[in-house]
Amino acid sequence: MDDRLRQLWDFDDLEASEQRFREQLAREDSDAGRAEVLTQIARIHGLRGDFDAGDDVLGEATLLAGASGAARARIDLERGRLRRSGGDRESALPLFESAFAIALEAEQDYVAADAAHMAALAADGSGFVAWTERGIALAEEREDASYWLGPLLNNIGWEYYEAGEYTHALGAFERALQARRREPEKEAAVEIARYAVGKTLRALGRPNEAIPHLEQAVAWSERANEPDGWFHEELAEEYAAVGRLDEAREQAGRAIPLLEQADPSFVEDEARRVRLAALA
């Protein structure tokens, strides 16, 4: 198992997650184990925006951790997350760097890759790329860190995309899609990866190659009853790019109300709204 505590998480239900962690806390047979579980409870506080409560729980964990590298790495990782979520990226980065080093030494590869992922998010520019690449290398080399390959490749893919480096972005997104397919039960993650590949193919002037990716993503969203405005918007753009205007209108018409409901950036981006309305 890549991380013994990962299976207790449901990020869509923090109450249930906290209940499971408190039950696990009672089952732990060592102070170091209890310290590890407390770090996850601290993370739940952070996700609720209660950073002081999270810090208090990490204080408890620190008293229990002793010399345990696994516990100390998690403490630094979660303290860093609290700092970053609270808006203090400058203080967060050294904590993520420390968590990475401690986790590697303790052979906690999943936690190390998570720390590299968070260090990248706390860094700027070249630091983002360097830490992401460090995490990718670890995820490719160590089985226990392999979960992180898809998220890290996705992150660096969007970094390249936003910089206009579409060829590099496509390579990252195609690798991310391959990684996501290793966990086919996580269908939404697979389809989001497929969307990224399609969007980048269109940016490279290859809309005919992009269309099958978005058609599959849209078909999945309909089967799963999870309508996705971004999927419909991208497919509309691809159909328009190859002159399939009736199909573009249909997809744009479906995209607009979904995006108005789910995407604040769409509401705020007049040029994007006008473009999609013109397709519809």
C-alpha positions in Angstrom: 0.0 0.0 0.0 1.4 3.4 -1.0 0.2 5.1 2.2 -1.5 3.3 5.1 -3.7 6.3 5.9 -4.8 7.3 2.4 -7.7 4.8 2.4 -9.4 6.6 5.3 -9.8 9.8 3.3 -12.9 11.1 1.6 -12.3 14.7 0.7 -15.9 15.1 -0.1 -17.0 14.2 3.4 -14.7 15.6 6.0 -16.9 14.6 8.9 -16.8 11.0 8.0 -13.1 11.2 7.3 -12.5 12.7 10.8 -14.6 9.9 12.4 -12.5 7.3 10.7 -9.2 8.9 11.7 -10.4 9.2 15.3 -11.3 5.5 15.3 -7.8 4.8 13.8 -6.2 6.9 16.5 -7.7 4.5 19.2 -6.4 1.5 17.3 -2.8 2.7 17.1 -0.4 0.8 19.3 2.5 3.4 19.4 2.9 7.1 20.1 4.6 7.5 16.7 1.6 5.9 15.0 -0.8 8.2 16.9 1.3 11.1 15.8 0.8 10.1 12.2 -2.9 9.9 12.6 -3.1 13.3 14.3 -1.4 14.9 11.3 -4.4 13.9 9.2 -6.8 15.3 11.7 -4.8 18.5 11.6 -5.2 18.5 7.8 -9.0 18.2 8.2 -8.9 21.3 10.4 -6.9 23.1 7.7 -9.4 22.1 5.0 -12.1 23.6 7.1 -10.1 26.8 7.4 -9.4 26.4 11.1 -5.6 26.8 11.0 -5.1 27.4 14.7 -6.9 24.2 15.6 -4.7 22.4 13.0 -1.6 23.8 14.6 -2.7 22.7 18.0 -3.2 19.2 16.8 0.2 19.2 15.2 1.6 20.3 18.5 0.2 17.2 20.1 1.6 15.1 17.3 5.1 16.6 17.8 5.1 15.6 21.4 4.3 12.0 20.4 6.5 11.6 17.3 9.8 11.1 19.0 12.5 10.0 16.5 10.0 8.6 14.0 10.9 9.8 10.5 7.4 8.9 9.2 5.7 11.0 11.9 8.1 13.9 11.6 7.8 14.0 7.8 4.0 14.1 8.1 4.1 16.9 10.7 6.2 19.1 8.5 4.1 18.3 5.5 0.8 19.2 7.2 2.3 22.3 9.0 3.4 23.4 5.5 -0.1 22.8 4.1 -1.6 24.9 7.0 0.8 27.8 6.2 0.2 27.7 2.5 -3.6 27.5 2.9 -3.4 30.4 5.3 -1.6 32.5 2.6 2.0 32.2 3.9 3.8 30.4 1.0 7.2 31.8 2.1 7.0 29.9 5.5 5.4 26.8 3.8 8.2 26.1 1.4 10.9 25.2 3.9 8.5 22.9 5.7 7.7 21.0 2.5 11.4 20.8 1.7 12.1 19.4 5.2 9.2 16.9 4.8 10.6 15.7 1.5 14.1 15.1 3.0 12.9 13.4 6.1 10.4 11.2 4.2 13.1 10.1 1.8 15.4 9.1 4.6 12.6 7.2 6.3 11.7 5.5 3.1 8.2 7.0 3.1 8.0 7.5 -0.6 4.3 8.4 -0.9 4.8 11.2 1.7 8.0 12.3 -0.1 6.2 12.6 -3.4 3.4 14.5 -1.8 5.9 16.9 -0.2 7.5 17.5 -3.6 4.1 18.2 -5.1 3.4 20.7 -2.3 6.8 22.3 -2.5 6.2 22.9 -6.2 2.9 24.7 -5.4 4.6 26.9 -2.8 7.6 27.7 -5.1 7.7 30.2 -8.0 8.8 29.8 -11.6 11.8 27.6 -12.0 11.2 26.2 -8.4 7.8 24.9 -9.5 9.3 23.0 -12.4 12.2 21.7 -10.4 10.2 20.4 -7.6 7.6 18.9 -9.9 10.2 17.1 -11.9 11.8 15.8 -8.7 8.4 14.4 -7.7 7.9 12.9 -11.1 11.2 11.2 -11.0 10.4 9.7 -7.6 6.9 8.6 -8.7 8.4 6.8 -11.7 11.1 5.1 -9.7 9.3 4.1 -6.5 6.0 2.1 -6.6 4.8 3.5 -3.3 5.0 7.0 -4.8 3.4 6.1 -8.2 0.0 7.6 -7.2 1.5 11.0 -7.6 2.6 10.6 -11.2 -0.7 11.6 -12.7 -1.2 14.7 -10.6 2.4 15.9 -11.0 2.4 15.4 -14.8 -1.0 17.3 -14.9 0.5 20.2 -12.9 3.6 20.6 -15.1 1.5 20.1 -18.2 -0.7 23.2 -17.3 2.5 25.1 -16.4 3.8 24.5 -20.0 0.4 25.2 -21.5 0.0 28.6 -19.8 3.5 29.5 -21.0 2.5 28.6 -24.6 4.9 25.6 -24.7 2.2 23.4 -26.2 4.5 20.6 -27.4 6.0 20.2 -23.9 2.5 20.4 -22.5 1.2 17.7 -24.8 4.0 15.3 -23.8 3.2 15.8 -20.1 -0.6 15.4 -20.6 -0.2 12.3 -22.6 2.0 10.8 -19.9 -0.5 11.9 -17.3 -3.3 10.1 -19.2 -1.3 7.0 -19.4 -0.7 7.2 -15.6 -4.3 7.8 -14.9 -5.4 4.8 -16.9 -3.5 2.6 -14.5 -6.4 3.3 -12.0 -9.4 2.9 -14.4 -11.8 2.9 -11.4 -11.0 6.7 -11.1 -12.9 7.5 -14.2 -13.2 11.3 -13.6 -9.4 11.6 -13.3 -9.0 9.7 -16.6 -11.4 11.9 -18.5 -10.0 15.1 -17.1 -6.6 13.9 -18.4 -8.2 13.1 -21.7 -9.6 16.7 -21.8 -6.2 18.2 -21.3 -4.7 16.1 -24.1 -7.5 17.2 -26.5 -7.3 20.9 -25.5 -3.5 20.9 -26.2 -3.9 19.1 -29.5 -6.2 21.9 -30.6 -3.8 24.5 -29.4 -1.2 22.8 -31.6 -3.5 23.1 -34.6 -4.5 19.4 -34.6 -8.3 19.6 -33.9 -9.1 16.4 -35.8 -6.9 14.5 -33.4 -8.4 16.3 -30.4 -12.1 15.5 -31.2 -12.1 11.8 -30.3 -10.6 12.6 -26.9 -13.4 15.1 -26.1 -16.1 13.0 -27.6 -15.1 10.2 -25.2 -14.9 12.6 -22.2 -18.4 14.0 -23.0 -19.8 10.5 -23.5 -18.4 9.5 -20.1 -19.9 12.6 -18.4 -23.3 11.7 -19.8 -23.1 8.1 -18.7 -21.9 9.1 -15.3 -24.6 11.8 -15.0 -21.8 14.3 -14.3 -22.3 17.1 -16.9 -19.2 19.1 -17.5 -19.2 22.5 -19.1 -15.5 22.5 -19.8 -15.8 19.3 -21.8 -18.7 20.7 -23.9 -16.9 24.0 -24.4 -13.7 22.3 -25.6 -15.6 20.0 -27.9 -17.5 23.0 -29.4 -14.2 24.7 -30.1 -12.8 21.6 -31.8 -15.9 21.1 -33.9 -15.8 24.7 -35.0 -12.1 24.4 -35.9 -12.9 21.7 -38.4 -16.1 23.3 -39.8 -18.6 21.1 -38.0 -20.7 24.1 -37.1 -24.0 22.5 -36.3 -22.3 20.2 -33.8 -20.3 23.1 -32.4 -23.5 25.1 -31.8 -25.0 22.1 -29.9 -22.0 21.7 -27.7 -21.7 25.5 -27.0 -25.4 25.7 -26.1 -24.9 22.9 -23.6 -21.7 24.4 -22.2 -22.9 27.9 -21.4 -25.4 27.2 -18.6 -23.1 24.6 -17.0 -20.2 27.0 -17.0 -22.3 29.9 -15.7 -23.2 27.7 -12.8 -19.8 26.1 -12.1 -17.0 28.3 -13.4 -16.5 31.8 -11.9 -13.7 32.5 -14.4 -16.2 32.0 -17.2 -18.6 34.5 -15.7 -15.8 37.1 -15.3 -14.2 36.5 -18.7 -16.2 38.5 -21.2 -14.2 37.5 -24.2 -14.6 33.9 -23.5 -18.3 34.2 -22.9 -18.7 36.2 -26.2 -16.7 33.6 -28.1 -18.8 30.7 -26.8 -22.1 32.6 -27.4 -21.0 33.2 -31.0 -20.5 29.5 -31.5 -23.9 28.8 -30.1 
